[in-house]
Amino acid sequence: MNPDRRDRLRDAAIEVLARDGGRGLTHRAVDRAAEVPSGTTKNYFPTRDAVLRAVAERCLEQYLALTEQLAAGPGPGDREALVALFRSLLENVAGPGRSRLLAVLELQAEATRRPWLSGILDPMASGDFAGFELAQRTAGLPVTP
């Protein structure tokens, strides 16, 4: 299967999930959002669970890319730099990362009924805690449990 088309479908599914919620995430809705022929999403992801897994994995990939980009930098050296880092993270989820955040929130709700989704989503939460702790330490701030 074509990996570029697969990513296009996964990105479109994120947008659909963010815009329409879990009930609006259908194969046809993803086909329309990705502007591909009807049935394309079903060929790549035959079941609803397969679509949910694809969205969760794509969200995790995007999250890991963002955290890798942040980790490549020197890290905040003081309180002001830490505030700037947090501001940039908030700007990301209010702007270009908004759909991913909304999709992840929808996926977390789905995970209450489909526990296997938690296995895909959990690295994001645990990564956030570790990353925030490291950022605070790098900025010279105390870190408490």
N, CA, C and O atoms as a GROMACS GRO file, in nm:
protein
  580
    1MET      N    1   0.084  -0.119   0.000
    1MET     CA    2   0.000   0.000   0.000
    1MET      C    3   0.088   0.125   0.000
    1MET      O    4   0.201   0.123   0.048
    2ASN      N    5   0.035   0.229  -0.052
    2ASN     CA    6   0.104   0.355  -0.068
    2ASN      C    7   0.118   0.426   0.068
    2ASN      O    8   0.017   0.467   0.126
    3PRO      N    9   0.243   0.442   0.119
    3PRO     CA   10   0.259   0.505   0.252
    3PRO      C   11   0.217   0.652   0.255
    3PRO      O   12   0.171   0.700   0.358
    4ASP      N   13   0.233   0.724   0.143
    4ASP     CA   14   0.191   0.864   0.141
    4ASP      C   15   0.039   0.875   0.153
    4ASP      O   16  -0.013   0.961   0.224
    5ARG      N   17  -0.031   0.788   0.082
    5ARG     CA   18  -0.177   0.790   0.090
    5ARG      C   19  -0.222   0.747   0.229
    5ARG      O   20  -0.318   0.802   0.283
    6ARG      N   21  -0.153   0.650   0.286
    6ARG     CA   22  -0.186   0.604   0.422
    6ARG      C   23  -0.174   0.720   0.521
    6ARG      O   24  -0.262   0.740   0.605
    7ASP      N   25  -0.065   0.797   0.512
    7ASP     CA   26  -0.047   0.913   0.600
    7ASP      C   27  -0.153   1.019   0.574
    7ASP      O   28  -0.201   1.084   0.667
    8ARG      N   29  -0.188   1.038   0.448
    8ARG     CA   30  -0.292   1.136   0.414
    8ARG      C   31  -0.424   1.096   0.478
    8ARG      O   32  -0.497   1.181   0.529
    9LEU      N   33  -0.455   0.967   0.476
    9LEU     CA   34  -0.578   0.918   0.538
    9LEU      C   35  -0.573   0.934   0.690
    9LEU      O   36  -0.671   0.973   0.752
   10ARG      N   37  -0.457   0.904   0.748
   10ARG     CA   38  -0.445   0.916   0.894
   10ARG      C   39  -0.457   1.062   0.935
   10ARG      O   40  -0.521   1.093   1.036
   11ASP      N   41  -0.396   1.153   0.859
   11ASP     CA   42  -0.407   1.296   0.890
   11ASP      C   43  -0.551   1.344   0.875
   11ASP      O   44  -0.600   1.423   0.956
   12ALA      N   45  -0.618   1.298   0.771
   12ALA     CA   46  -0.758   1.335   0.752
   12ALA      C   47  -0.844   1.280   0.866
   12ALA      O   48  -0.936   1.347   0.911
   13ALA      N   49  -0.814   1.160   0.912
   13ALA     CA   50  -0.889   1.101   1.022
   13ALA      C   51  -0.871   1.182   1.150
   13ALA      O   52  -0.966   1.196   1.228
   14ILE      N   53  -0.752   1.234   1.173
   14ILE     CA   54  -0.729   1.322   1.288
   14ILE      C   55  -0.820   1.444   1.278
   14ILE      O   56  -0.884   1.482   1.376
   15GLU      N   57  -0.826   1.504   1.160
   15GLU     CA   58  -0.910   1.623   1.141
   15GLU      C   59  -1.057   1.589   1.163
   15GLU      O   60  -1.130   1.666   1.226
   16VAL      N   61  -1.102   1.476   1.111
   16VAL     CA   62  -1.242   1.435   1.128
   16VAL      C   63  -1.272   1.411   1.276
   16VAL      O   64  -1.374   1.458   1.327
   17LEU      N   65  -1.184   1.339   1.343
   17LEU     CA   66  -1.206   1.310   1.485
   17LEU      C   67  -1.207   1.439   1.567
   17LEU      O   68  -1.289   1.453   1.657
   18ALA      N   69  -1.118   1.531   1.536
   18ALA     CA   70  -1.112   1.658   1.609
   18ALA      C   71  -1.238   1.742   1.583
   18ALA      O   72  -1.290   1.806   1.674
   19ARG      N   73  -1.284   1.741   1.460
   19ARG     CA   74  -1.398   1.824   1.422
   19ARG      C   75  -1.532   1.763   1.461
   19ARG      O   76  -1.620   1.833   1.510
   20ASP      N   77  -1.547   1.631   1.439
   20ASP     CA   78  -1.678   1.568   1.452
   20ASP      C   79  -1.691   1.474   1.570
   20ASP      O   80  -1.800   1.423   1.596
   21GLY      N   81  -1.582   1.451   1.643
   21GLY     CA   82  -1.586   1.361   1.758
   21GLY      C   83  -1.588   1.215   1.715
   21GLY      O   84  -1.586   1.182   1.596
   22GLY      N   85  -1.592   1.130   1.815
   22GLY     CA   86  -1.585   0.986   1.790
   22GLY      C   87  -1.699   0.933   1.705
   22GLY      O   88  -1.679   0.843   1.624
   23ARG      N   89  -1.817   0.988   1.723
   23ARG     CA   90  -1.932   0.940   1.646
   23ARG      C   91  -1.923   0.979   1.500
   23ARG      O   92  -1.982   0.914   1.414
   24GLY      N   93  -1.849   1.086   1.472
   24GLY     CA   94  -1.837   1.132   1.333
   24GLY      C   95  -1.724   1.068   1.256
   24GLY      O   96  -1.709   1.090   1.136
   25LEU      N   97  -1.643   0.989   1.326
   25LEU     CA   98  -1.530   0.924   1.260
   25LEU      C   99  -1.577   0.799   1.187
   25LEU      O  100  -1.590   0.692   1.245
   26THR      N  101  -1.602   0.816   1.058
   26THR     CA  102  -1.645   0.705   0.974
   26THR      C  103  -1.551   0.694   0.855
   26THR      O  104  -1.478   0.787   0.823
   27HIS      N  105  -1.555   0.579   0.791
   27HIS     CA  106  -1.472   0.560   0.672
   27HIS      C  107  -1.507   0.664   0.565
   27HIS      O  108  -1.418   0.722   0.503
   28ARG      N  109  -1.635   0.687   0.545
   28ARG     CA  110  -1.678   0.783   0.443
   28ARG      C  111  -1.634   0.925   0.477
   28ARG      O  112  -1.593   1.000   0.388
   29ALA      N  113  -1.642   0.962   0.605
   29ALA     CA  114  -1.601   1.097   0.645
   29ALA      C  115  -1.452   1.116   0.621
   29ALA      O  116  -1.409   1.224   0.578
   30VAL      N  117  -1.373   1.014   0.647
   30VAL     CA  118  -1.229   1.022   0.623
   30VAL      C  119  -1.202   1.031   0.473
   30VAL      O  120  -1.117   1.109   0.429
   31ASP      N  121  -1.272   0.951   0.394
   31ASP     CA  122  -1.258   0.959   0.247
   31ASP      C  123  -1.284   1.101   0.198
   31ASP      O  124  -1.207   1.155   0.118
   32ARG      N  125  -1.392   1.160   0.247
   32ARG     CA  126  -1.426   1.298   0.205
   32ARG      C  127  -1.319   1.397   0.248
   32ARG      O  128  -1.277   1.481   0.170
   33ALA      N  129  -1.274   1.386   0.374
   33ALA     CA  130  -1.174   1.480   0.425
   33ALA      C  131  -1.041   1.466   0.352
   33ALA      O  132  -0.971   1.565   0.330
   34ALA      N  133  -1.006   1.344   0.314
   34ALA     CA  134  -0.880   1.320   0.244
   34ALA      C  135  -0.893   1.342   0.093
   34ALA      O  136  -0.794   1.340   0.020
   35GLU      N  137  -1.016   1.364   0.049
   35GLU     CA  138  -1.044   1.385  -0.094
   35GLU      C  139  -0.992   1.268  -0.178
   35GLU      O  140  -0.919   1.286  -0.275
   36VAL      N  141  -1.033   1.149  -0.135
   36VAL     CA  142  -0.997   1.027  -0.208
   36VAL      C  143  -1.125   0.956  -0.248
   36VAL      O  144  -1.232   0.985  -0.193
   37PRO      N  145  -1.117   0.863  -0.341
   37PRO     CA  146  -1.238   0.791  -0.382
   37PRO      C  147  -1.302   0.716  -0.265
   37PRO      O  148  -1.234   0.668  -0.174
   38SER      N  149  -1.433   0.707  -0.271
   38SER     CA  150  -1.507   0.635  -0.168
   38SER      C  151  -1.457   0.492  -0.158
   38SER      O  152  -1.437   0.424  -0.259
   39GLY      N  153  -1.436   0.447  -0.036
   39GLY     CA  154  -1.387   0.312  -0.012
   39GLY      C  155  -1.238   0.303   0.012
   39GLY      O  156  -1.187   0.198   0.053
   40THR      N  157  -1.166   0.412  -0.011
   40THR     CA  158  -1.020   0.410   0.005
   40THR      C  159  -0.981   0.383   0.150
   40THR      O  160  -0.894   0.300   0.178
   41THR      N  161  -1.045   0.454   0.242
   41THR     CA  162  -1.013   0.435   0.385
   41THR      C  163  -1.041   0.292   0.426
   41THR      O  164  -0.963   0.232   0.501
   42LYS      N  165  -1.150   0.236   0.379
   42LYS     CA  166  -1.187   0.097   0.412
   42LYS      C  167  -1.081  -0.001   0.359
   42LYS      O  168  -1.055  -0.104   0.422
   43ASN      N  169  -1.021   0.030   0.246
   43ASN     CA  170  -0.914  -0.056   0.192
   43ASN      C  171  -0.791  -0.054   0.282
   43ASN      O  172  -0.728  -0.158   0.302
   44TYR      N  173  -0.758   0.062   0.336
   44TYR     CA  174  -0.639   0.075   0.421
   44TYR      C  175  -0.667   0.033   0.565
   44TYR      O  176  -0.583  -0.030   0.630
   45PHE      N  177  -0.784   0.067   0.613
   45PHE     CA  178  -0.821   0.042   0.753
   45PHE      C  179  -0.961  -0.021   0.754
   45PHE      O  180  -1.061   0.052   0.760
   46PRO      N  181  -0.970  -0.153   0.746
   46PRO     CA  182  -1.098  -0.220   0.721
   46PRO      C  183  -1.204  -0.206   0.831
   46PRO      O  184  -1.323  -0.217   0.803
   47THR      N  185  -1.162  -0.180   0.954
   47THR     CA  186  -1.260  -0.172   1.064
   47THR      C  187  -1.248  -0.038   1.135
   47THR      O  188  -1.151   0.036   1.117
   48ARG      N  189  -1.348  -0.008   1.215
   48ARG     CA  190  -1.343   0.115   1.296
   48ARG      C  191  -1.224   0.110   1.392
   48ARG      O  192  -1.156   0.211   1.410
   49ASP      N  193  -1.199  -0.005   1.452
   49ASP     CA  194  -1.083  -0.017   1.541
   49ASP      C  195  -0.953   0.009   1.466
   49ASP      O  196  -0.860   0.067   1.521
   50ALA      N  197  -0.946  -0.034   1.341
   50ALA     CA  198  -0.826  -0.009   1.262
   50ALA      C  199  -0.807   0.141   1.236
   50ALA      O  200  -0.695   0.191   1.237
   51VAL      N  201  -0.918   0.212   1.213
   51VAL     CA  202  -0.910   0.358   1.195
   51VAL      C  203  -0.865   0.424   1.326
   51VAL      O  204  -0.778   0.510   1.325
   52LEU      N  205  -0.924   0.383   1.437
   52LEU     CA  206  -0.886   0.439   1.567
   52LEU      C  207  -0.738   0.413   1.596
   52LEU      O  208  -0.667   0.502   1.642
   53ARG      N  209  -0.692   0.292   1.569
   53ARG     CA  210  -0.551   0.258   1.590
   53ARG      C  211  -0.462   0.346   1.502
   53ARG      O  212  -0.359   0.397   1.547
   54ALA      N  213  -0.501   0.364   1.378
   54ALA     CA  214  -0.423   0.446   1.284
   54ALA      C  215  -0.413   0.590   1.333
   54ALA      O  216  -0.306   0.652   1.326
   55VAL      N  217  -0.524   0.643   1.382
   55VAL     CA  218  -0.525   0.782   1.432
   55VAL      C  219  -0.436   0.791   1.556
   55VAL      O  220  -0.356   0.883   1.568
   56ALA      N  221  -0.449   0.696   1.648
   56ALA     CA  222  -0.369   0.699   1.771
   56ALA      C  223  -0.221   0.688   1.738
   56ALA      O  224  -0.139   0.760   1.796
   57GLU      N  225  -0.186   0.600   1.647
   57GLU     CA  226  -0.044   0.585   1.610
   57GLU      C  227   0.009   0.710   1.542
   57GLU      O  228   0.123   0.750   1.566
   58ARG      N  229  -0.073   0.774   1.458
   58ARG     CA  230  -0.030   0.897   1.391
   58ARG      C  231  -0.013   1.010   1.493
   58ARG      O  232   0.083   1.086   1.485
   59CYS      N  233  -0.104   1.021   1.588
   59CYS     CA  234  -0.092   1.122   1.694
   59CYS      C  235   0.035   1.099   1.774
   59CYS      O  236   0.106   1.194   1.807
   60LEU      N  237   0.065   0.974   1.806
   60LEU     CA  238   0.187   0.942   1.879
   60LEU      C  239   0.310   0.979   1.797
   60LEU      O  240   0.405   1.035   1.851
   61GLU      N  241   0.310   0.948   1.668
   61GLU     CA  242   0.422   0.985   1.581
   61GLU      C  243   0.444   1.137   1.582
   61GLU      O  244   0.558   1.183   1.594
   62GLN      N  245   0.336   1.213   1.570
   62GLN     CA  246   0.348   1.359   1.569
   62GLN      C  247   0.397   1.410   1.704
   62GLN      O  248   0.478   1.502   1.710
   63TYR      N  249   0.348   1.351   1.811
   63TYR     CA  250   0.392   1.389   1.946
   63TYR      C  251   0.542   1.362   1.961
   63TYR      O  252   0.616   1.448   2.010
   64LEU      N  253   0.586   1.244   1.920
   64LEU     CA  254   0.728   1.209   1.934
   64LEU      C  255   0.817   1.300   1.849
   64LEU      O  256   0.927   1.335   1.890
   65ALA      N  257   0.769   1.337   1.730
   65ALA     CA  258   0.846   1.430   1.646
   65ALA      C  259   0.861   1.566   1.714
   65ALA      O  260   0.968   1.627   1.710
   66LEU      N  261   0.754   1.612   1.776
   66LEU     CA  262   0.758   1.741   1.846
   66LEU      C  263   0.851   1.734   1.966
   66LEU      O  264   0.932   1.825   1.987
   67THR      N  265   0.842   1.628   2.045
   67THR     CA  266   0.928   1.617   2.163
   67THR      C  267   1.074   1.598   2.123
   67THR      O  268   1.164   1.645   2.192
   68GLU      N  269   1.098   1.528   2.012
   68GLU     CA  270   1.235   1.512   1.963
   68GLU      C  271   1.293   1.646   1.922
   68GLU      O  272   1.410   1.676   1.948
   69GLN      N  273   1.211   1.727   1.857
   69GLN     CA  274   1.253   1.861   1.816
   69GLN      C  275   1.286   1.946   1.939
   69GLN      O  276   1.386   2.019   1.940
   70LEU      N  277   1.203   1.938   2.042
   70LEU     CA  278   1.228   2.014   2.164
   70LEU      C  279   1.354   1.964   2.236
   70LEU      O  280   1.431   2.043   2.289
   71ALA      N  281   1.373   1.832   2.237
   71ALA     CA  282   1.488   1.773   2.306
   71ALA      C  283   1.619   1.806   2.236
   71ALA      O  284   1.724   1.805   2.300
   72ALA      N  285   1.613   1.836   2.108
   72ALA     CA  286   1.734   1.868   2.033
   72ALA      C  287   1.792   2.004   2.073
   72ALA      O  288   1.910   2.032   2.052
   73GLY      N  289   1.708   2.088   2.131
   73GLY     CA  290   1.753   2.221   2.174
   73GLY      C  291   1.826   2.214   2.306
   73GLY      O  292   1.832   2.108   2.369
   74PRO      N  293   1.882   2.327   2.349
   74PRO     CA  294   1.960   2.328   2.473
   74PRO      C  295   1.876   2.314   2.599
   74PRO      O  296   1.931   2.286   2.706
   75GLY      N  297   1.747   2.333   2.590
   75GLY     CA  298   1.663   2.329   2.710
   75GLY      C  299   1.661   2.465   2.775
   75GLY      O  300   1.751   2.546   2.755
   76PRO      N  301   1.558   2.490   2.855
   76PRO     CA  302   1.547   2.621   2.918
   76PRO      C  303   1.654   2.639   3.026
   76PRO      O  304   1.669   2.554   3.114
   77GLY      N  305   1.726   2.749   3.019
   77GLY     CA  306   1.833   2.773   3.115
   77GLY      C  307   1.788   2.846   3.240
   77GLY      O  308   1.860   2.851   3.340
   78ASP      N  309   1.669   2.905   3.235
   78ASP     CA  310   1.618   2.978   3.352
   78ASP      C  311   1.466   2.982   3.346
   78ASP      O  312   1.403   2.929   3.254
   79ARG      N  313   1.409   3.047   3.446
   79ARG     CA  314   1.263   3.053   3.458
   79ARG      C  315   1.199   3.118   3.335
   79ARG      O  316   1.096   3.070   3.288
   80GLU      N  317   1.256   3.225   3.285
   80GLU     CA  318   1.198   3.294   3.170
   80GLU      C  319   1.198   3.204   3.046
   80GLU      O  320   1.103   3.204   2.968
   81ALA      N  321   1.306   3.129   3.029
   81ALA     CA  322   1.313   3.037   2.914
   81ALA      C  323   1.211   2.924   2.929
   81ALA      O  324   1.154   2.877   2.831
   82LEU      N  325   1.188   2.880   3.053
   82LEU     CA  326   1.088   2.777   3.078
   82LEU      C  327   0.949   2.830   3.045
   82LEU      O  328   0.867   2.760   2.985
   83VAL      N  329   0.922   2.953   3.085
   83VAL     CA  330   0.793   3.015   3.054
   83VAL      C  331   0.777   3.025   2.901
   83VAL      O  332   0.669   2.999   2.849
   84ALA      N  333   0.884   3.062   2.831
   84ALA     CA  334   0.879   3.071   2.685
   84ALA      C  335   0.852   2.934   2.623
   84ALA      O  336   0.777   2.924   2.526
   85LEU      N  337   0.913   2.830   2.678
   85LEU     CA  338   0.890   2.694   2.628
   85LEU      C  339   0.744   2.655   2.647
   85LEU      O  340   0.680   2.606   2.554
   86PHE      N  341   0.690   2.677   2.767
   86PHE     CA  342   0.551   2.644   2.792
   86PHE      C  343   0.457   2.725   2.703
   86PHE      O  344   0.356   2.674   2.655
   87ARG      N  345   0.492   2.852   2.682
   87ARG     CA  346   0.411   2.937   2.595
   87ARG      C  347   0.410   2.879   2.452
   87ARG      O  348   0.305   2.875   2.388
   88SER      N  349   0.526   2.836   2.404
   88SER     CA  350   0.531   2.780   2.268
   88SER      C  351   0.451   2.650   2.258
   88SER      O  352   0.388   2.624   2.156
   89LEU      N  353   0.453   2.569   2.364
   89LEU     CA  354   0.372   2.446   2.364
   89LEU      C  355   0.224   2.479   2.361
   89LEU      O  356   0.147   2.415   2.289
   90LEU      N  357   0.183   2.579   2.439
   90LEU     CA  358   0.043   2.620   2.440
   90LEU      C  359   0.001   2.679   2.306
   90LEU      O  360  -0.110   2.656   2.259
   91GLU      N  361   0.091   2.757   2.245
   91GLU     CA  362   0.062   2.812   2.113
   91GLU      C  363   0.048   2.702   2.009
   91GLU      O  364  -0.034   2.712   1.918
   92ASN      N  365   0.128   2.596   2.024
   92ASN     CA  366   0.116   2.484   1.931
   92ASN      C  367  -0.020   2.418   1.942
   92ASN      O  368  -0.085   2.393   1.840
   93VAL      N  369  -0.065   2.388   2.065
   93VAL     CA  370  -0.194   2.319   2.078
   93VAL      C  371  -0.313   2.413   2.053
   93VAL      O  372  -0.425   2.367   2.033
   94ALA      N  373  -0.289   2.542   2.053
   94ALA     CA  374  -0.394   2.637   2.017
   94ALA      C  375  -0.394   2.663   1.866
   94ALA      O  376  -0.490   2.716   1.812
   95GLY      N  377  -0.285   2.626   1.800
   95GLY     CA  378  -0.270   2.651   1.656
   95GLY      C  379  -0.256   2.522   1.578
   95GLY      O  380  -0.352   2.445   1.566
   96PRO      N  381  -0.137   2.498   1.525
   96PRO     CA  382  -0.120   2.382   1.435
   96PRO      C  383  -0.140   2.246   1.501
   96PRO      O  384  -0.176   2.150   1.432
   97GLY      N  385  -0.120   2.236   1.630
   97GLY     CA  386  -0.137   2.108   1.698
   97GLY      C  387  -0.275   2.088   1.759
   97GLY      O  388  -0.299   1.989   1.828
   98ARG      N  389  -0.366   2.182   1.735
   98ARG     CA  390  -0.499   2.176   1.797
   98ARG      C  391  -0.576   2.050   1.758
   98ARG      O  392  -0.635   1.984   1.844
   99SER      N  393  -0.575   2.016   1.631
   99SER     CA  394  -0.649   1.898   1.587
   99SER      C  395  -0.594   1.772   1.654
   99SER      O  396  -0.670   1.684   1.695
  100ARG      N  397  -0.461   1.765   1.663
  100ARG     CA  398  -0.401   1.647   1.728
  100ARG      C  399  -0.446   1.639   1.874
  100ARG      O  400  -0.481   1.531   1.922
  101LEU      N  401  -0.444   1.751   1.945
  101LEU     CA  402  -0.485   1.752   2.085
  101LEU      C  403  -0.631   1.709   2.099
  101LEU      O  404  -0.664   1.626   2.183
  102LEU      N  405  -0.718   1.766   2.018
  102LEU     CA  406  -0.860   1.729   2.025
  102LEU      C  407  -0.880   1.581   1.990
  102LEU      O  408  -0.961   1.513   2.052
  103ALA      N  409  -0.806   1.533   1.891
  103ALA     CA  410  -0.816   1.392   1.854
  103ALA      C  411  -0.770   1.303   1.969
  103ALA      O  412  -0.831   1.200   1.997
  104VAL      N  413  -0.662   1.342   2.035
  104VAL     CA  414  -0.611   1.262   2.148
  104VAL      C  415  -0.714   1.260   2.260
  104VAL      O  416  -0.735   1.156   2.322
  105LEU      N  417  -0.778   1.371   2.288
  105LEU     CA  418  -0.882   1.374   2.391
  105LEU      C  419  -0.998   1.281   2.354
  105LEU      O  420  -1.051   1.210   2.440
  106GLU      N  421  -1.038   1.282   2.228
  106GLU     CA  422  -1.142   1.190   2.182
  106GLU      C  423  -1.096   1.045   2.194
  106GLU      O  424  -1.173   0.958   2.234
  107LEU      N  425  -0.970   1.019   2.161
  107LEU     CA  426  -0.916   0.884   2.172
  107LEU      C  427  -0.911   0.837   2.317
  107LEU      O  428  -0.934   0.720   2.347
  108GLN      N  429  -0.880   0.930   2.408
  108GLN     CA  430  -0.879   0.893   2.550
  108GLN      C  431  -1.018   0.852   2.597
  108GLN      O  432  -1.033   0.760   2.677
  109ALA      N  433  -1.120   0.921   2.548
  109ALA     CA  434  -1.257   0.882   2.580
  109ALA      C  435  -1.287   0.744   2.522
  109ALA      O  436  -1.347   0.660   2.588
  110GLU      N  437  -1.244   0.721   2.399
  110GLU     CA  438  -1.264   0.588   2.336
  110GLU      C  439  -1.189   0.480   2.414
  110GLU      O  440  -1.234   0.366   2.419
  111ALA      N  441  -1.076   0.515   2.473
  111ALA     CA  442  -0.994   0.418   2.545
  111ALA      C  443  -1.066   0.364   2.669
  111ALA      O  444  -1.029   0.258   2.720
  112THR      N  445  -1.168   0.434   2.718
  112THR     CA  446  -1.245   0.380   2.831
  112THR      C  447  -1.324   0.257   2.788
  112THR      O  448  -1.356   0.171   2.869
  113ARG      N  449  -1.356   0.251   2.658
  113ARG     CA  450  -1.429   0.135   2.605
  113ARG      C  451  -1.338   0.040   2.528
  113ARG      O  452  -1.372  -0.076   2.506
  114ARG      N  453  -1.224   0.090   2.488
  114ARG     CA  454  -1.126   0.010   2.412
  114ARG      C  455  -0.990   0.024   2.480
  114ARG      O  456  -0.908   0.105   2.436
  115PRO      N  457  -0.967  -0.051   2.586
  115PRO     CA  458  -0.844  -0.035   2.665
  115PRO      C  459  -0.714  -0.048   2.586
  115PRO      O  460  -0.612   0.007   2.626
  116TRP      N  461  -0.716  -0.117   2.475
  116TRP     CA  462  -0.594  -0.131   2.395
  116TRP      C  463  -0.545   0.004   2.343
  116TRP      O  464  -0.426   0.019   2.314
  117LEU      N  465  -0.634   0.101   2.330
  117LEU     CA  466  -0.593   0.235   2.287
  117LEU      C  467  -0.500   0.300   2.390
  117LEU      O  468  -0.411   0.377   2.354
  118SER      N  469  -0.522   0.270   2.516
  118SER     CA  470  -0.436   0.328   2.622
  118SER      C  471  -0.291   0.290   2.601
  118SER      O  472  -0.202   0.371   2.629
  119GLY      N  473  -0.265   0.170   2.554
  119GLY     CA  474  -0.128   0.128   2.529
  119GLY      C  475  -0.058   0.214   2.426
  119GLY      O  476   0.064   0.230   2.431
  120ILE      N  477  -0.134   0.269   2.332
  120ILE     CA  478  -0.076   0.358   2.231
  120ILE      C  479  -0.064   0.500   2.286
  120ILE      O  480   0.035   0.568   2.258
  121LEU      N  481  -0.162   0.544   2.363
  121LEU     CA  482  -0.167   0.682   2.411
  121LEU      C  483  -0.080   0.707   2.534
  121LEU      O  484  -0.031   0.819   2.552
  122ASP      N  485  -0.060   0.607   2.618
  122ASP     CA  486   0.011   0.626   2.745
  122ASP      C  487   0.152   0.685   2.731
  122ASP      O  488   0.191   0.765   2.816
  123PRO      N  489   0.229   0.650   2.627
  123PRO     CA  490   0.362   0.712   2.616
  123PRO      C  491   0.359   0.865   2.606
  123PRO      O  492   0.455   0.931   2.643
  124MET      N  493   0.249   0.920   2.557
  124MET     CA  494   0.239   1.066   2.550
  124MET      C  495   0.230   1.126   2.690
  124MET      O  496   0.298   1.223   2.721
  125ALA      N  497   0.146   1.068   2.774
  125ALA     CA  498   0.130   1.120   2.911
  125ALA      C  499   0.257   1.101   2.991
  125ALA      O  500   0.302   1.194   3.059
  126SER      N  501   0.315   0.982   2.984
  126SER     CA  502   0.437   0.960   3.062
  126SER      C  503   0.552   1.044   3.009
  126SER      O  504   0.637   1.090   3.086
  127GLY      N  505   0.556   1.064   2.879
  127GLY     CA  506   0.660   1.149   2.820
  127GLY      C  507   0.646   1.294   2.863
  127GLY      O  508   0.746   1.363   2.885
  128ASP      N  509   0.523   1.340   2.876
  128ASP     CA  510   0.500   1.477   2.922
  128ASP      C  511   0.554   1.497   3.062
  128ASP      O  512   0.621   1.597   3.090
  129PHE      N  513   0.525   1.404   3.152
  129PHE     CA  514   0.572   1.418   3.289
  129PHE      C  515   0.724   1.422   3.294
  129PHE      O  516   0.782   1.509   3.359
  130ALA      N  517   0.788   1.331   3.225
  130ALA     CA  518   0.935   1.326   3.225
  130ALA      C  519   0.992   1.452   3.160
  130ALA      O  520   1.091   1.508   3.209
  131GLY      N  521   0.932   1.496   3.052
  131GLY     CA  522   0.980   1.615   2.983
  131GLY      C  523   0.965   1.742   3.066
  131GLY      O  524   1.055   1.825   3.069
  132PHE      N  525   0.852   1.756   3.132
  132PHE     CA  526   0.830   1.874   3.216
  132PHE      C  527   0.926   1.874   3.335
  132PHE      O  528   0.978   1.979   3.373
  133GLU      N  529   0.949   1.757   3.393
  133GLU     CA  530   1.043   1.747   3.504
  133GLU      C  531   1.184   1.787   3.459
  133GLU      O  532   1.252   1.863   3.527
  134LEU      N  533   1.226   1.736   3.345
  134LEU     CA  534   1.358   1.769   3.292
  134LEU      C  535   1.369   1.919   3.262
  134LEU      O  536   1.470   1.981   3.292
  135ALA      N  537   1.265   1.976   3.202
  135ALA     CA  538   1.266   2.119   3.170
  135ALA      C  539   1.278   2.203   3.297
  135ALA      O  540   1.352   2.301   3.299
  136GLN      N  541   1.207   2.165   3.402
  136GLN     CA  542   1.216   2.238   3.528
  136GLN      C  543   1.357   2.228   3.587
  136GLN      O  544   1.414   2.327   3.632
  137ARG      N  545   1.413   2.108   3.586
  137ARG     CA  546   1.548   2.090   3.640
  137ARG      C  547   1.650   2.173   3.559
  137ARG      O  548   1.738   2.238   3.616
  138THR      N  549   1.637   2.168   3.427
  138THR     CA  550   1.728   2.242   3.340
  138THR      C  551   1.718   2.392   3.366
  138THR      O  552   1.817   2.464   3.355
  139ALA      N  553   1.598   2.438   3.399
  139ALA     CA  554   1.577   2.580   3.428
  139ALA      C  555   1.622   2.616   3.569
  139ALA      O  556   1.615   2.732   3.610
  140GLY      N  557   1.669   2.515   3.644
  140GLY     CA  558   1.717   2.542   3.779
  140GLY      C  559   1.608   2.552   3.883
  140GLY      O  560   1.630   2.604   3.992
  141LEU      N  561   1.490   2.500   3.851
  141LEU     CA  562   1.379   2.505   3.945
  141LEU      C  563   1.367   2.373   4.019
  141LEU      O  564   1.402   2.268   3.966
  142PRO      N  565   1.317   2.377   4.142
  142PRO     CA  566   1.300   2.252   4.216
  142PRO      C  567   1.188   2.168   4.155
  142PRO      O  568   1.091   2.221   4.101
  143VAL      N  569   1.204   2.039   4.166
  143VAL     CA  570   1.102   1.946   4.115
  143VAL      C  571   1.058   1.860   4.234
  143VAL      O  572   1.140   1.800   4.304
  144THR      N  573   0.928   1.856   4.252
  144THR     CA  574   0.874   1.775   4.364
  144THR      C  575   0.786   1.664   4.304
  144THR      O  576   0.736   1.676   4.192
  145PRO      N  577   0.770   1.557   4.380
  145PRO     CA  578   0.684   1.449   4.330
  145PRO      C  579   0.542   1.497   4.308
  145PRO      O  580   0.457   1.419   4.266
   0.00000   0.00000   0.00000
